[in-house]
Amino acid sequence: MEVKFEDLDIGKVINDDLIDLELKSTTKLGVIQELTHLLYKNHCINSEENFIQDVLYREDQGVTGLEKGIAIPHGKSESVIKTTLAIGRTKKPIEWESMDGKPIEVIFLFAVRKSDSNTLHIKLLQKVATLLAHEDILNRFHQVKTKQEIISLLLKNT
Amino acid sequence: MNIVGISACTSGIAHTYIAKEKLVKVGQELGHNVRIETQGTIGVEDELTAEEIKNADLVIIAADIKVSGKERFKDKRVVEIPTELAIKAPKQLYKKIEAELHTNK
């Protein structure tokens, strides 16, 4: 199936049930667990334990903290039912290996099905990743006040 | 300069595309014509054409894994870097390349 990039609607992979702007965790593992639970509650994964294992496996391969307090942990996992994305923001910056050495506050946790025949969803995640290459956008994720603002920011720019 | 390249990361989900965007955006800001092919989890996209490769002054491979089709670049000047460098310091990368090409002329 050929999908046109401009036809993609980010609303297909993200909704406000998958966003938490008030994460309680104060550690990297805690944040991953909290966002993983969000994915589980919303039927996007079928095992929290397996998914976390695959996310941590990826963490071992290289730094997922970008710049300006944004991190993009991700798991390509058998436990993923629906390729999607959970977004969280912590109350305080947390320790997390990053490219500029700064701690992390905004986390995009990508969940990707191991063998995804639906390239559409992967392309949507690609668009989000592409967006994260723009510094002005990275700054704005720290300023948004509501879940809807996060979604609008993604919608407007992808 | 005409620059072509490939980006590819471990899981082919995120870094590949961030690296591509940074290389293209910053390259253009510096006056280069940049085309990057991605080799991600859903395969090759924006594949480089023979024509583009032929006209390229330089090849940048930003990858954390083995990329396919490197033989297309034989006889070309190739710069190989990890995706992290393309994401973290694209401007410095281009400046360094420009400086090196200049001294080698």
Interface residues (C-beta under 8 A of the other chain):
Chain A: R58 Q61 G62 V63 T64 L66 E67 I72 H74 K76 M99 D100 F110 V112 D116 T119 I122 K123 L125 Q126 A129 T130 L132 A133 H134
Chain B: C9 T10 S11 I13 A14 H15 T16 Y17 I18 K20 E21 K22 K25 G40 T41 I42 D64 E84 I87 K88
